[in-house]
Amino acid sequence: MPEQTQQNTVRRRRGVRLVAVVVAVLVAVAGPIGGVGVIASAPATDDTREIAYGETVSGAVDSVDPIRSNPTENSHTGDFYYEPVSFEGEAGDLVDVQVFAPTDTALVLVGPDGQQLAHNEDGGEGNNSQITHRLPSDGTYTIQVTSHFSEDHFEYLLSLDQLEESEDLEMTVGDTVAGTVDETNDESYQYNGRYETVQIDGTVGQEVELSLSSSEDSALYIIAPNGKIAAEEVAPYSGRDATIQYTFGNDLPHTVVVATGDSNDQFSYVLTAEDVTNVTENETDTESEENASNNSTASSTDDGDDQHAGTSHGQTEPAESTIEILDSGLNRTSATLGSSVEYTVSVANYGDKTGTFDRPVVVDGQTVARLNGTVEPYQMRTITTEVTLDRTGQFQVSLDNESAETLTAVPPTAPEGNTVAISNDTQVGFEPNATTGEAVQFTFDTTSTDATLRSVSIDSAGSGTLWLEAVRTQNLSAGGPPANGVTVAHGFVLSPSLQTAGNTTQSPVQNGTVTLAVDRTALGDTPEASVVLYRYDEASSSWIPLHTTRVASAADTVTYRAQTTTFSTIAVGTVDPVSTTGSLSKTAISADETVTVSATLRNDGSAAVERTVPITVDGNTVTERTVSVPAGGERTVSASLSPAAGTHDVGVGGTSVGTLTVEAVTTEAEVTTSEAATEATTTGGSGAGFGVLAALLAVTIALLTAARRRA
């Protein structure tokens, strides 16, 4: 943890250089400062706050706080209000105390025995203060948060960190080391007393920025491989950082000398090495301007003989917000499927202007929620959101691209059924031991105002854990399936998947059924048999009716079940349930024959339908047939017709089935008469006299024949 804290502090220091109010770096300082006596101050009040390592607290210095003498040894007089903040420490702890406020702050560290151990002004960036110190004993320590100015009132943020001193005094560019210079170190007049050396490795042409932070007036030197001082910087007064930018001329190790400018024999420090090789010239110029502004002429409000005369006190930069993350993470790392876990972030605004925090919460690379809110200047805020997982297993959860935590989701120990509600719109079903070809039934109760998903059955296409996510859709009134008279505006997106040996296969479906209950008021006057379920086909961007059966009809709801081989969005629609086709057994007959007319009725609706089919000749109904057609079935009826001679249009159910030609038939009497007439016409001559003669001749022959018989 100390190493991580050091890195976070370095990032804070660099990130706020453009604002003048920032988080400084790390900690380290040892033993009491020589020559500092007992504090002359009023006793602490009930306003004493507490802080622990790794924490940041907020507070306010005002006239209700105790008063002490001038903590900064400048010429200012008056009452210096301070707020005491206590913490528990042990001998040898290396602590880093930093305060952030809109004014020129000061810090004082008091030991368990009431002795002042260290004080600092302007040790942080801008006008903020920082103390790094090694604690001399176990006990309760007090941090006094106060100001460069008497009777100053302000709000502040205070952070406390504990660091580990670096045992290996070697570093590369990008590293941070912390240490303490004491009586065990060498002493040199050239470096104003005791000092420590740190070896740094770089590559030729690489540009590095070295920064030394200490409660004393920091002094920093770079020794080239030839033993000569290549660069040096001594801070202008106590608490200021010493910073050097240096370009390596070769790949040989260089030596960094950590020292102080006030001949103090004991002090702690933090040394950072940042690669600035790719920093643009404009960025470098900006940093130079900021550094220059820190050493600008004193403002008119500071008329004392300060030990750091020439430094501007008070806010001179435009107000900015500087929001940083103090802590973030899950409230637990294991959860039951369908239950929610909290992801919380604690942030602080180290700037003078209200800022906005907005970052995504990411689960396995996908954004699932956002943490956002405003943060007032020098205030902290905790923001929380919920994360709900719709699968079991392990997931990586993080705030944006921060370090991730592992969240484990497990099935319910004693689930009611095999589905879990993830939200009002989403339920997830799971079967951990599905086998190939097994029909798995998932029981749901995903309700909308017009339809409720009751159950889904899936034939598993493999062995493993079978999942089914059911999400209620938004309004489908526009773009939904055909729905003549039906006002069911919601559908359900069904997404099955199969987990086998850690791998997930989407849509492992061979066959399936879906059961929906539809509110009767949503059906209106539409016949129940006309209602079917539709599936949305992504490939053709169209709705496809499914083979649907009405399975129950109650006072409030009508329940439908449909079969499908592919799952997607399922919604309620309507069809014209019965279609009729017909045929003629013959298209031409004689008048003494009959023809058979057949009518086939198909029911594509969801319930049995009874239909009366009129059979017509030339538009006139000559007979009717009544038949009941089951859902999804067909029925055929027929009738025999004997129309009069002529050409006729024959129809069934109002639809023409063809043209029938009927030929007239000649009777036997008509045929005999016709033949006799023909014989008489062809045997004699012509004229009226010939007819009479023929008749007389016939009578004579008849009489002769009769007489002969008598004889």
C-alpha positions in Angstrom: 0.0 0.0 0.0 2.7 2.6 0.7 4.2 2.2 -2.8 0.7 2.7 -4.3 0.1 5.8 -2.1 3.4 7.3 -3.3 2.5 6.8 -6.9 -1.0 8.3 -6.3 0.6 11.3 -4.7 2.9 11.8 -7.6 0.0 11.7 -10.0 -1.9 14.3 -7.9 1.1 16.7 -7.9 1.5 16.6 -11.7 -2.2 16.7 -12.4 -2.8 20.0 -10.6 0.1 22.0 -11.7 -2.2 24.1 -13.9 -4.4 25.0 -11.0 -2.1 26.1 -8.1 -4.0 23.9 -5.7 -2.9 20.3 -5.7 -2.1 17.2 -3.8 1.5 17.0 -2.9 3.6 13.8 -2.7 4.6 11.6 0.1 6.0 11.6 3.6 9.0 11.3 5.6 10.7 13.1 8.3 12.3 12.0 11.5 12.7 13.2 15.0 11.9 16.5 16.6 13.3 19.6 14.9 16.1 21.1 17.0 15.4 24.4 18.7 11.6 24.1 18.7 10.0 24.4 22.1 6.5 23.8 23.7 3.6 25.3 21.7 2.1 28.4 23.0 -1.6 27.8 22.2 -5.0 27.5 23.7 -6.2 24.0 24.6 -8.1 21.9 22.0 -11.9 22.1 22.0 -14.6 19.5 21.3 -14.1 20.5 17.6 -11.0 18.2 17.5 -11.3 15.9 14.5 -9.7 12.5 14.0 -7.9 11.0 11.0 -6.2 7.7 10.2 -3.5 6.6 7.8 -4.9 6.6 4.2 -7.8 8.9 5.0 -8.8 12.4 3.9 -11.1 14.5 6.0 -12.7 17.9 5.5 -13.1 20.7 8.0 -13.2 24.4 8.5 -11.0 26.9 10.4 -13.1 29.7 12.0 -13.5 31.8 15.1 -14.8 29.0 17.2 -11.5 27.2 17.0 -8.6 27.6 19.5 -6.0 30.3 19.0 -2.2 29.9 18.8 0.8 32.1 18.2 2.1 32.8 14.7 3.1 29.4 13.3 5.0 30.6 10.3 7.5 32.9 12.0 6.6 35.9 9.8 5.9 39.4 11.1 2.1 39.0 11.2 0.4 39.5 14.5 -3.0 38.6 15.8 -5.0 35.6 16.6 -4.2 32.5 14.4 -7.1 30.1 14.5 -6.3 26.5 14.1 -8.3 23.3 14.0 -6.8 20.3 15.7 -6.9 16.9 14.0 -5.6 13.9 15.9 -4.2 10.5 14.8 -2.6 7.5 16.4 1.0 6.8 15.4 3.9 4.5 16.4 7.6 5.2 16.7 9.3 5.1 13.4 6.1 5.7 11.3 6.9 7.9 8.3 3.9 10.2 7.9 2.9 12.6 5.2 0.4 15.3 6.1 -1.1 17.6 3.4 -3.7 20.3 3.5 -5.6 21.9 0.6 -7.5 25.1 0.9 -8.3 28.4 -1.0 -6.0 30.4 1.3 -2.3 30.4 2.2 -2.2 27.6 4.7 0.2 26.4 7.4 0.6 23.1 9.3 2.0 22.3 12.7 2.7 18.7 13.9 2.5 18.2 17.7 3.7 15.1 19.5 2.1 13.2 22.3 4.1 15.2 24.9 2.8 18.5 23.6 6.1 19.4 21.8 6.0 20.9 18.4 7.8 18.5 16.0 7.5 20.2 12.7 5.8 23.1 10.9 5.4 24.0 7.2 4.0 26.6 4.9 3.9 26.3 1.2 5.3 22.8 1.2 2.7 21.7 -1.2 1.9 23.1 -4.6 0.7 26.7 -4.7 0.0 28.0 -1.2 -0.8 24.6 0.3 1.3 23.0 3.1 2.9 19.6 3.7 4.7 18.0 6.5 6.8 14.8 6.1 8.1 13.5 9.4 9.3 10.3 11.1 7.4 9.8 14.4 9.6 9.6 17.5 7.3 7.5 19.7 4.0 5.8 20.1 1.0 7.9 21.0 -1.6 10.4 19.9 -0.4 13.1 17.6 -2.1 16.4 16.7 -2.1 18.2 13.4 -2.9 21.9 13.7 -4.5 23.3 10.5 -4.0 27.0 10.4 -3.1 29.9 8.1 -0.3 32.3 7.1 -2.8 35.1 8.0 -4.2 35.9 11.4 -8.0 35.5 11.9 -8.3 33.6 8.6 -11.4 31.6 8.0 -11.5 28.8 5.4 -12.6 25.3 4.5 -10.0 22.6 3.9 -9.2 19.0 3.0 -6.6 17.2 5.0 -4.9 13.9 4.0 -2.7 11.6 6.1 -0.6 8.8 4.6 2.0 6.4 6.0 4.9 5.5 3.7 7.7 2.9 3.8 11.2 4.2 3.5 13.0 2.8 0.5 15.7 0.3 1.5 17.2 0.1 -2.0 18.5 3.5 -2.9 18.3 2.8 -6.7 15.7 4.0 -9.1 14.8 4.3 -12.7 12.9 7.0 -14.5 9.3 6.7 -13.3 10.1 5.6 -9.8 9.5 7.3 -6.4 11.6 6.7 -3.3 11.2 7.9 0.2 13.8 8.1 2.9 15.3 9.9 5.9 18.6 11.6 6.3 19.9 11.4 9.9 23.1 10.8 11.9 23.8 7.6 10.0 24.4 9.5 6.7 27.6 11.2 5.5 28.1 14.9 6.1 29.6 17.4 3.6 30.1 21.1 3.7 29.4 21.1 -0.1 25.9 19.9 0.6 25.2 22.0 3.8 25.4 19.0 6.1 24.2 15.5 5.9 23.0 14.0 2.7 21.9 10.8 0.9 22.8 9.5 -2.5 20.4 7.7 -4.9 21.6 6.0 -8.1 19.4 6.6 -11.1 19.5 4.8 -14.5 18.4 6.4 -17.7 19.0 6.1 -21.5 20.9 8.6 -23.7 18.6 11.4 -24.9 16.0 10.7 -22.2 14.8 13.8 -20.4 13.8 13.4 -16.7 12.3 15.7 -14.2 13.6 15.1 -10.7 11.6 16.6 -7.8 12.6 16.5 -4.1 9.9 17.1 -1.5 10.8 17.8 2.1 9.6 19.8 5.1 13.0 21.5 5.0 14.4 23.7 2.2 15.1 21.0 -0.3 18.5 20.8 -2.1 19.0 18.5 -5.1 22.1 17.7 -7.1 22.8 15.4 -10.1 26.3 14.0 -10.3 27.4 12.8 -13.8 29.3 9.6 -14.3 32.5 11.7 -14.4 31.9 12.8 -10.8 31.0 16.4 -11.6 27.8 18.2 -10.6 25.7 18.3 -13.8 22.8 20.2 -12.3 21.6 21.5 -9.0 18.7 23.3 -7.4 18.2 24.6 -3.8 14.6 25.6 -2.8 14.2 29.3 -2.1 12.8 28.7 1.4 11.7 25.9 3.8 9.1 23.5 2.5 9.5 24.3 -1.2 10.4 21.5 -3.6 13.6 21.4 -5.5 13.0 20.5 -9.2 15.6 19.7 -11.9 15.0 18.8 -15.6 17.9 16.9 -17.0 18.7 15.0 -20.3 20.9 12.0 -20.1 24.0 12.3 -22.3 24.9 8.6 -21.9 23.5 5.3 -20.6 25.8 5.2 -17.6 24.3 5.5 -14.0 24.0 8.9 -12.5 24.0 9.9 -8.8 21.3 12.0 -7.2 22.3 13.8 -4.0 19.4 14.5 -1.6 20.3 17.3 0.8 18.9 20.5 2.5 19.8 24.1 2.3 19.5 24.9 6.0 22.2 22.6 7.5 19.6 20.5 9.2 21.1 17.1 10.2 17.7 15.2 10.1 14.9 15.4 7.6 12.8 13.0 5.6 12.1 13.3 1.9 10.4 12.0 -1.2 12.2 11.8 -4.5 10.4 11.4 -7.8 11.7 10.8 -11.3 9.3 11.6 -14.1 9.9 11.0 -17.8 9.3 14.3 -19.7 10.9 13.3 -23.0 7.7 13.6 -25.0 6.4 16.7 -23.2 5.7 19.4 -25.8 7.5 22.8 -25.6 4.2 24.5 -24.8 3.6 22.2 -21.8 7.2 22.9 -20.6 6.7 26.6 -21.0 3.5 26.4 -19.0 5.2 24.6 -16.1 8.0 27.2 -16.2 5.4 30.0 -16.0 3.8 28.3 -13.0 7.1 27.8 -11.3 7.9 31.5 -12.0 4.5 32.5 -10.5 5.4 30.7 -7.3 8.4 33.1 -7.0 6.6 36.3 -8.1 6.6 39.5 -6.0 4.6 39.6 -2.8 1.0 40.7 -3.0 -0.1 43.8 -1.2 -1.7 41.8 1.5 1.6 40.5 2.8 3.6 43.3 4.3 5.7 41.3 6.7 9.3 40.3 6.7 8.6 36.7 5.8 11.2 34.0 5.7 10.0 33.4 2.2 9.6 37.0 1.1 8.8 37.4 -2.5 6.1 34.7 -2.5 2.6 35.6 -3.5 -0.1 34.8 -0.9 -3.8 34.4 -1.6 -5.6 33.3 -4.7 -4.1 34.7 -7.9 -5.2 32.1 -10.4 -8.7 31.7 -12.0 -10.9 29.5 -9.9 -10.7 25.9 -11.0 -12.0 22.5 -9.8 -9.6 19.7 -9.2 -11.6 16.5 -8.4 -9.6 13.4 -7.4 -10.6 9.9 -6.4 -9.9 9.0 -2.8 -11.3 5.5 -2.8 -13.5 3.3 -4.9 -14.7 -0.2 -5.0 -17.5 -2.8 -4.3 -19.2 -3.2 -1.0 -18.8 -7.0 -1.4 -17.1 -9.3 -3.8 -19.7 -12.1 -3.9 -23.4 -11.9 -4.7 -26.3 -14.2 -5.4 -27.5 -14.1 -9.0 -30.1 -11.3 -9.4 -29.1 -9.4 -6.2 -27.4 -6.0 -6.4 -24.0 -5.0 -5.2 -23.0 -1.4 -4.6 -20.1 0.3 -6.3 -18.9 3.4 -4.4 -16.5 6.1 -5.1 -15.2 8.8 -2.7 -14.0 11.9 -4.3 -12.6 15.3 -3.1 -12.5 18.6 -4.8 -9.1 20.3 -4.2 -10.0 23.3 -6.3 -11.7 26.6 -5.7 -14.6 25.9 -8.1 -17.5 23.5 -8.0 -16.7 20.5 -10.2 -18.6 17.6 -11.8 -17.5 14.0 -11.4 -18.7 11.5 -14.1 -17.1 8.1 -14.7 -18.4 4.8 -15.9 -18.6 1.5 -14.0 -17.3 -1.2 -16.3 -17.9 -5.0 -16.0 -15.7 -7.1 -18.3 -15.1 -4.2 -20.6 -18.8 -3.1 -20.9 -20.2 0.0 -19.2 -23.1 -1.0 -16.9 -23.6 2.2 -14.9 -22.2 5.7 -14.3 -21.2 7.5 -11.1 -21.8 11.2 -11.4 -22.4 14.2 -9.3 -21.2 17.7 -8.4 -18.6 18.3 -5.7 -18.2 21.7 -3.9 -14.8 23.3 -3.4 -12.6 21.6 -0.7 -15.4 19.1 0.0 -15.6 15.4 -0.2 -18.5 13.3 -1.6 -19.4 9.7 -1.8 -21.3 8.5 -4.8 -22.9 5.1 -5.1 -24.5 3.0 -7.8 -25.8 -0.5 -8.1 -24.5 -3.3 -10.2 -26.6 -6.4 -10.9 -25.2 -9.4 -12.8 -27.4 -11.6 -15.0 -25.0 -14.6 -15.1 -23.1 -16.6 -12.6 -19.3 -16.7 -12.7 -16.5 -14.2 -12.1 -16.5 -10.7 -13.5 -14.0 -7.9 -13.5 -15.5 -4.7 -12.2 -13.7 -1.3 -12.3 -14.3 2.4 -12.3 -13.5 3.3 -15.9 -9.8 2.1 -16.5 -8.9 2.0 -12.8 -7.8 -1.3 -11.2 -10.5 -4.0 -11.4 -12.0 -6.1 -8.6 -13.3 -9.6 -9.1 -17.0 -10.0 -8.4 -18.4 -13.6 -8.1 -22.0 -14.2 -8.8 -23.5 -17.5 -7.6 -26.9 -19.2 -8.1 -29.5 -18.9 -5.3 -29.1 -21.6 -2.7 -32.8 -22.4 -2.6 -34.4 -20.7 -5.6 -38.1 -20.5 -6.1 -38.3 -22.0 -9.5 -35.4 -21.5 -11.9 -35.7 -17.8 -12.8 -34.4 -14.7 -11.1 -35.6 -11.2 -11.4 -32.8 -8.9 -12.4 -34.9 -5.8 -12.7 -38.5 -4.8 -13.3 -38.0 -5.5 -17.0 -35.5 -8.4 -16.9 -35.6 -12.0 -15.6 -33.0 -14.7 -16.1 -33.6 -18.4 -16.1 -30.9 -20.9 -15.6 -30.5 -24.7 -15.6 -27.0 -25.7 -14.5 -27.3 -29.4 -15.6 -28.9 -29.3 -19.0 -28.2 -32.2 -21.3 -28.3 -32.4 -25.1 -31.9 -32.6 -26.3 -33.4 -32.1 -22.9 -36.5 -29.9 -22.8 -35.9 -27.3 -20.1 -38.9 -25.4 -18.8 -38.4 -21.9 -17.4 -41.2 -20.3 -15.4 -41.4 -16.5 -15.6 -43.7 -13.8 -14.3 -42.5 -10.8 -16.3 -45.6 -8.6 -16.3 -46.6 -5.6 -18.3 -49.9 -3.7 -18.4 -51.1 -5.8 -21.4 -49.2 -9.1 -21.5 -47.3 -11.4 -19.1 -44.5 -13.9 -20.0 -45.5 -17.1 -18.2 -43.0 -19.7 -19.4 -40.5 -20.7 -22.0 -39.4 -24.2 -22.9 -36.2 -24.9 -24.7 -34.7 -28.1 -26.1 -31.0 -27.8 -25.1 -28.6 -28.1 -28.0 -25.8 -29.2 -25.7 -24.8 -30.1 -22.2 -23.9 -27.4 -19.6 -25.6 -24.5 -18.0 -28.5 -23.3 -20.0 -29.4 -19.6 -19.6 -32.4 -17.7 -20.8 -32.6 -13.9 -20.5 -36.1 -12.4 -20.9 -36.3 -8.6 -21.3 -39.6 -6.8 -21.6 -39.4 -4.5 -24.6 -40.4 -0.8 -24.8 -43.6 0.2 -26.7 -44.1 -1.7 -29.9 -47.2 0.2 -31.0 -45.1 1.5 -33.9 -43.2 -1.1 -35.8 -44.8 -4.1 -34.1 -46.5 -7.0 -35.8 -49.9 -6.7 -37.5 -52.4 -6.2 -34.6 -55.9 -5.5 -35.9 -57.9 -4.2 -32.9 -55.4 -5.5 -30.4 -53.5 -3.0 -28.1 -50.7 -5.1 -26.8 -47.7 -2.7 -26.9 -45.0 -4.8 -25.2 -43.1 -7.8 -26.3 -40.3 -9.9 -24.8 -36.8 -10.3 -26.1 -35.7 -13.9 -25.4 -32.0 -14.6 -25.5 -30.8 -18.2 -24.7 -27.2 -19.2 -24.3 -25.3 -22.3 -23.2 -22.1 -22.3 -21.0 -20.0 -25.3 -21.5 -16.5 -25.6 -20.0 -16.3 -21.8 -19.7 -17.4 -21.1 -23.3 -20.7 -19.5 -24.1 -22.7 -20.4 -27.2 -25.6 -18.1 -28.2 -29.0 -19.3 -29.1 -28.6 -23.1 -28.4 -32.1 -23.9 -29.6 -33.5 -26.9 -31.4 -37.2 -26.3 -30.6 -39.0 -24.2 -28.1 -42.4 -22.9 -26.9 -43.4 -19.6 -25.5 -46.5 -19.0 -23.3 -48.0 -15.5 -22.9 -51.0 -14.3 -21.0 -52.8 -11.4 -22.6 -55.0 -9.0 -20.7 -58.5 -9.3 -22.1 -59.0 -5.6 -22.2 -56.1 -5.4 -24.6 -57.9 -7.7 -27.0 -60.9 -5.4 -27.4 -63.5 -6.9 -29.7 -60.9 -9.0 -31.6 -61.8 -12.7 -31.7 -59.5 -14.7 -29.5 -58.8 -17.1 -32.4 -57.4 -14.2 -34.4 -54.6 -13.6 -31.9 -51.2 -15.3 -32.4 -47.6 -14.7 -31.4 -45.1 -13.3 -33.8 -41.3 -13.5 -33.9 -39.2 -10.7 -35.3 -36.8 -11.9 -37.9 -33.5 -9.9 -37.9 -32.4 -11.1 -41.4 -35.5 -10.0 -43.2 -36.5 -7.2 -40.8 -40.0 -8.6 -40.6 -42.5 -10.2 -38.2 -43.2 -13.9 -38.8 -46.4 -15.4 -37.3 -45.8 -18.5 -35.2 -48.0 -21.6 -34.9 -50.0 -20.5 -31.9 -52.6 -22.3 -29.7 -55.0 -20.6 -27.2 -54.5 -22.7 -24.1 -56.8 -20.9 -21.7 -59.5 -18.3 -21.7 -60.3 -16.7 -18.3 -62.3 -13.7 -17.2 -59.3 -11.4 -17.2 -56.7 -13.0 -19.4 -56.4 -15.2 -22.5 -53.3 -17.4 -22.6 -51.5 -18.4 -25.8 -48.6 -20.7 -26.5 -46.5 -20.7 -29.7 -43.8 -22.9 -31.1 -40.6 -21.5 -32.5 -37.2 -22.8 -33.7 -35.4 -19.4 -33.2 -35.7 -17.0 -30.3 -35.6 -13.2 -30.7 -38.4 -10.7 -29.9 -41.8 -12.3 -29.3 -44.9 -10.1 -29.5 -48.7 -10.4 -29.8 -50.4 -9.8 -33.2 -53.4 -10.9 -35.2 -54.1 -12.9 -38.4 -57.2 -13.6 -40.5 -57.7 -17.1 -39.0 -59.5 -19.0 -41.8 -58.7 -19.1 -45.5 -60.8 -21.0 -48.0 -59.9 -22.6 -51.3 -62.1 -24.7 -53.6 -62.1 -26.9 -56.7 -64.4 -28.6 -59.3 -64.2 -32.3 -60.0 -64.9 -31.6 -63.7 -65.1 -28.5 -65.8 -67.5 -29.9 -68.4 -70.5 -32.2 -68.0 -73.7 -33.0 -69.8 -77.0 -31.9 -68.4 -77.8 -35.4 -67.0 -74.5 -35.5 -65.0 -73.4 -34.0 -61.6 -70.2 -32.2 -60.6 -68.5 -32.3 -57.1 -67.5 -28.9 -55.6 -64.9 -29.1 -52.8 -64.0 -26.3 -50.3 -60.9 -26.6 -48.1 -60.7 -24.4 -45.0 -57.4 -23.7 -43.2 -57.2 -22.1 -39.7 -54.0 -20.2 -39.0 -55.5 -18.7 -35.8 -55.0 -19.9 -32.3 -58.4 -21.5 -31.6 -61.0 -23.7 -33.4 -63.3 -21.7 -35.7 -66.7 -22.7 -37.0 -67.5 -21.6 -40.5 -70.6 -21.9 -42.8 -69.4 -22.0 -46.4 -71.9 -21.0 -49.2 -71.6 -22.8 -52.5 -72.8 -20.6 -55.4 -73.6 -21.0 -59.1 -73.5 -17.8 -61.0 -73.5 -15.9 -57.7 -76.5 -17.6 -56.3 -76.2 -19.8 -53.2 -77.4 -23.3 -54.1 -76.3 -25.0 -50.9 -74.2 -24.5 -47.7 -71.8 -26.5 -45.6 -71.0 -25.8 -41.9 -67.7 -27.1 -40.5 -65.4 -26.6 -37.3 -61.8 -26.1 -38.2 -59.2 -26.7 -35.4 -56.3 -24.3 -34.7 -53.5 -25.0 -37.2 -55.7 -27.5 -39.0 -57.7 -28.0 -42.2 -61.2 -29.3 -43.0 -62.7 -30.1 -46.5 -66.4 -30.1 -47.4 -68.1 -30.9 -50.7 -71.4 -30.8 -52.6 -72.8 -32.3 -55.8 -74.3 -29.9 -58.3 -76.4 -30.5 -61.5 -76.8 -27.1 -63.1 -78.9 -26.5 -66.2 -77.3 -26.6 -69.6 -75.1 -23.7 -70.2 -71.9 -22.1 -68.9 -71.8 -21.3 -65.2 -69.4 -19.7 -62.6 -69.1 -21.8 -59.5 -67.9 -20.4 -56.2 -67.2 -21.4 -52.6 -67.2 -18.9 -49.7 -67.5 -16.0 -52.1 -64.5 -17.1 -54.1 -64.7 -18.5 -57.7 -63.4 -21.9 -58.2 -63.8 -22.2 -61.9 -66.2 -22.2 -64.9 -68.5 -25.2 -65.5 -69.9 -26.1 -69.0 -73.1 -28.1 -69.0 -74.3 -29.7 -72.4 -78.1 -30.3 -73.0 -79.3 -34.0 -73.3 -82.0 -35.4 -76.1 -84.8 -37.8 -74.7 -85.8 -41.2 -76.4 -89.3 -40.0 -77.5 -87.7 -37.1 -79.1 -85.3 -39.4 -80.9 -88.3 -41.8 -82.3 -90.4 -39.0 -83.6 -87.4 -37.5 -85.3 -86.6 -40.7 -87.0 -90.1 -41.3 -88.3 -90.4 -37.9 -89.7 -87.1 -38.4 -91.4 -88.3 -41.8 -93.0 -91.6 -40.3 -94.3 -89.7 -37.5 -95.7 -87.2 -39.7 -97.7 -89.7 -42.5 -99.0 -92.4 -40.7 -101.2 -92.7 -37.8 -103.5 -93.8 -34.4 -102.7 -97.1 -32.5 -102.8 -100.5 -32.8 -100.9 -102.1 -35.3 -103.2 -99.4 -37.8 -102.6 -100.0 -37.8 -98.9 -103.7 -38.7 -99.2 -103.0 -41.5 -101.7 -100.4 -43.0 -99.4 -102.9 -43.0 -96.6 -105.6 -44.8 -98.6 -103.1 -47.3 -99.8 -102.1 -48.0 -96.2 -105.7 -48.6 -95.1 -106.3 -50.9 -98.1 -103.3 -53.1 -97.2 -104.5 -53.3 -93.6 -108.0 -54.5 -94.6 -106.6 -57.1 -97.0 -104.3 -58.4 -94.3 -107.1 -58.8 -91.8 -109.4 -60.7 -94.3 -106.7 -63.1 -95.2 -106.3 -63.9 -91.4 -110.0 -64.6 -91.0 -109.9 -67.1 -93.9 
